[in-house]
């Protein structure tokens, strides 16, 4: 059996749950690591009041003992800080009709799941939709991805992310380990502190206008040997799996690998990465493929770039339709963020780590971390053995 996780919970309910199944026994896990990942998800200039009050206090229900995975499903809960304020409106058993009415959402927000979700499940009060569709649901995903990242670290694979643009203002991309490390600590997720001021000014201007902003970020997966994934069936291709995982993050509307969309306008001679011999070994002088060829890793750094649309919750709502009064209205306004690109970048890291861990487990298996590591390292040595120039 491979890896999988399920989540439950709503944005203003008691909290959120994650059950992670299939992690091999023996992965070292610290509370600090999980808390740090969740704290990074809350980062960013332009986040709303919710990010300021949430502390993502987590509790482990099982699957960890003495700081290591046991092989059993890992259960994690994350409390919502303001749940008491919403108890009457969100109570799953006894509904306070007045409280529920005051919290009801009948004017869907363009760009959100409100309207199609209401139609799908028959909810005239679309709070039943937006509570689950909220980006708050990415907190347990981040925890699951943080666990997967720890497994990958044991194998020498690192997953990192950096913001490249917000609202049309660009930031320089990381070029070395130190750049990626700075991006992980930056409140805006950028590699160079000099780029932060321009991004802050752009976000502040959108805030004054009652608007929201999107942007782009890049995810790096480094240290994977060639041949992870498969070309043999469509649903085993690593690029397809990574694309689906990143696109599942709320607000993500586009994904590209390496040169991506720019490659469509270039001749093949300027797109494909030559294989050359250097120092007795073959190598690639470029990485326009983004570390992926034929649905598999090719030994280079895997680079995934994602585009996030502006958040649909704005103080100045767009034209909408009230399904209760059956009349034109303004889209529902609720506390939200001006920009959440730095947070989405952290979720992107988590989903990329999870997807890579799934591919590794499927290819190499193992109920114990030391068994998995042994098989993986044997494969890595064999792959390196191919990289010899006679």
N, C-alpha and C positions, 0 to 999 in steps of 0.2 A: 504494500500500500504506500502511496506517495504522501506528500504533504497536503494539508487542507486546513482552512480555518473558517469558522462561522462567527458572525457578530450579531448582537442584538442591542436594543436600546434606542431611545429617542433623545433629541436635543435638549428638551426640558423635562424629561422623565427622571427616574431615580439615578440613572447612570447608564453606562455602556458596558457590554460584556464581549469578551473574545475567548473562544475555545480553539486552541491550536493543536492539531493532531499530526503525528508522524515525525516529530523531531526525534532524532536519535538520542539515546541516553548518553550523558557525559559532557554536554555542552556547558561550559562555565557561564553563568548568568548572574549579574549583580543587579540589585534594585537601582543603583545609581545609573546604570546603563539605560534601563527602561525609562527612568524618570528624566534623564537627559534628552532622550529621543522625544518624549512627550513635551518637554519644555521647549525644544526647538520648534515643534509644530505650532506652538502658540506665539512664536516670535513675529517681529515685523512692525515697522512704522506704518500706520494706516489700518491696523487692526482695530476692531470696535471694542466696546465695553466688556463684551463677553470674555475676550482673551485676558482682560485685566483681572477678572474675578475668578476664573477657573484656575485650579491648581492641579487638576488631573491626578488626584490622590488615588493610587492604585492598590489593589489588594490581590494577592495570589491565592487561588483556591485549590490548586493542585498542580502536579507535574514538575515541581521543583523541590529539591531537598538538598540541604548542605551546599547551596549555591550552584547546583547542577541540574540539568534536565534528567528525569528518571525514565523517560520513554513513554510515560503516560501522557494523556492530553494535558496541556498547560492551560489552566483557566485563570483569566485575569478580569477583574472588574475595575472600572474607572468611575468614580462618583461625579455627579453633576453638582457644582457648588450651590446653585440657586434652586435646587429641586423643591425646597419647602415653599417657595413663592408660587410654584406651579402645581402643588399637590392637588388642589381642588379641580383644576382644569384637566389634569393629566391622570387622575385616579382611575385605574383600570376596572374598578368594581363599582363604587358608588359615585355617580356623576352629580356634581353640583351644577344644575342646569344654568344658573345665572353666571357662575364662573366660566363655564364652558362657552356660553354665549359671548361673553366679553372677550374671550380668547379666540373666538371663531375667525376663520379666514374664508371669506366668500368671494374676494376679488383677487384672482390669481395673478402672480407676478410674471410678466413676459420673461422668458428665458429660464424659468424654474420648472421643477417637476409638478407644480401645483395643479395646473389644468389637466395635462394628460393623466396624471396620477389619480385625480378626482374622477375623471371619466372611467378609467380602468377599474377602480374599486367601488365606484358609486358613492363617493364622499362629497356631499355638498359643503361640508366644513372641511376645507383642505388642510387644516392643521394636522389631520391624520396622515397626510402625505408629507408635508414639509418637515415635520418632526423627524422623520426617518431619512428623508432625502437631504437633510441638512449636512453641511460639511463637517459638523460635529461628529458624524459617524466615522470620520477618518481617524479619530483617536485610537480606537481598538485596532484598526488596520496598521497604524504606526507601531503599536506595541508588537503585533505579529511580525511585522517586517523587521523590527529591531532584534527579535529572537532569531529570525532567519539570517540577519547580517552577522550575528555572533557565530553561527554555524559556518558561514562562508569565511569569516576571518580565520577560523581554525584551519582552513584549507589554503590560505594565502590569497583570497579574493576579497577585494575592497569595493564598496559601493559608496559613491560620494555625489553631491549635487551642488549646483551653484546657479544663482539667478543671473540671467543675461540681459533682460530688459523689463521695464515696467512702463506702461503707458506711452510707448514709443521712445523712451529714453534708454539708451543702451549702457551696459557695463562690460568691461573687458572680461573675457573668458579665462579661466584658470589654465596655466600651462605647466605647472609642476606640483609636486606634493604639497609644498608650503602654501601655494595658492588655494588649493582645495581645502586645506586645513583652516585658512583664514575665512573662507566662505562659510564653513560650517559654524564658525563662531560669530559671524556678522549678523546683526539683527535684520539686515536686508538680504542676507544670503549671497553677498558679492565678495569677490576675491580681493578687491582693492578698496581700501577705505576712502580713497580719493573720489570714487564713483558714488558714494552714498549720498552726498549732499544734493546732487542733481536729482536723484531718485526721490529724496525726501521732499524737495520743492515741488516735484510733479504730483506727488501724492497729496501734499497739503493743498495744492491748487484745486484738485478734484474734490477734496473734502469741502472746501469753501463753496464749490459749485453744487454740492449735494449729489455728486456723481461717483462712479466707481471705475476702477482700472484693472486691466489684465496685464499679461506680459508673457515672457518666455523663461524657461530654465533648462539646464542640461544636466543629465545624469551620466556619470562615468562608472563603468564596471571594469576594474583592472585586475589582472592576474589570472584570468581564465585561460586554460589551454585551448588549442584548436579542437573543434569537434563536439562542443557541448550544444545540444539541440539535435535536430535531424532534418534531412531533406526528404525523407522517405514518405511522410504523410503531411498533409496540410496543417493538421492541428498539433504537430510536434515541432514546427519551425520556431526557433527561439525569437526571431524578430516579431513574428505574429503574436507569440505569447506575451512578449514585453509590450508590444503595442496595445494589446487588449487590456493589460494590467494598468498601464499609464492612462489610457483613455477612460478607464472606469473611475478615475478620480473626478469628483464634481468640478465642473467648469473647464475641463480639458477638452479642447476642440481640434487639436492637431498634434501629430507625432511624426518625427522624422529621424532617420538614422544616418550618421555621418553627413555627407553632402546633401542628402535628402532632396527636397524639392529643387534646389539649385541644379542638381545633376540632370534634371529633365531638359534643361536648356543647353547642355554641353555635349560635345561629341564624346564617344566612348574612350578615345585616347586621353581625354582630360578627366575622366571619371574613375576608371578602374586603377587599382593600386598595383604597380609593377612589382614583380618578385625578383630581387637582385641578390647577389652573393656579396657578403661583406665579412671579412675576417674568417672565412671558411664556413660561414653559415648563411642561409638565405634569410632575407628580411624584407620589409616593406618601407620604402622611403616616405610614403604617404599613408594616410588612413581615411581616405574619402569614403570607404565602405562603412566606416563607423564600427569596425571590429566584427562585422557580420557578413558572411557570404553563404548563399544557398541555404539559409535558415539555421546556420550554425555559427558559433564563435570561430574566428580564424586566427586567434592568438594575439590579436591587437586589442587596444583599449576599446571597449564597447561604449559608444557615445549615443545617447538617446536625448533628443531635444523635444520639448513639449511646449505647446502654446495654450495659455489659459485665457478664457474670455473674462471681461469684467463681471463682477458679481451682480446678479439680478436684483438683490435687495438694496434699494436706494432710498434716501430720504425724499427724493423727488420721483414719485412713482410714474411709470409710463401708462399710457391709456390701456384700460382693461375692461372687463365686463363682470358685474356682480351677479353670480349665479343664483343668489337668494332673491334679490329684488328684481332680477332680470332687466337690468338697465346698465348703460355705460357707466364706468367708474374709473377711478385711478387704481393702479396696482397696489396691493397690500404693502404697507411700510412696516418694517420691523427692524429692531436693532441689528446692524450688520457691519461689515468691514468695508472700508474704502478700497483696500487692496489686500489680497491674501496670497499673492504669488510666492513670497518667501516661505509661507507655511505649506503651500501646495508642493513646493520643491522638496520639502522634508517627507511629505507623503509619497512623492515620486520615488525618493530613495528607498522608502520602505517597500513599495510595490515592486520596484526593480529587484531589490534584495530577495523578496519573497519568490518572485518568478525565477530568478537564477537558482535559488535554493531548491525549488521544485524540480528544475531541470537536472540539477546535480543528483538529487535523491533518486529520480527516475532512472538515471543512467548508471548510477553506481550502487544505490541501495545501502542498506545497513541499519540495524537496530541500535548499534553502538557507534559512538563518534570515532573511536579508535579504528574500528573496522572500516568505516566509511573513509576515513583519512588514508588508511593503508591502500585501499583500492584506488582512491583518487590520485595519490602520489605515484603509484605504479603506472597509472595511465599517463600522468604528466611526464614521467621519465621516458615512457615509450614515445610520446609525442615529441619530446626533445630529441630522441634518437633519430627521428625522421629529418630533423633539421641539421643535416650534415652535408657538406659539399665535398665529394670525393676528389 
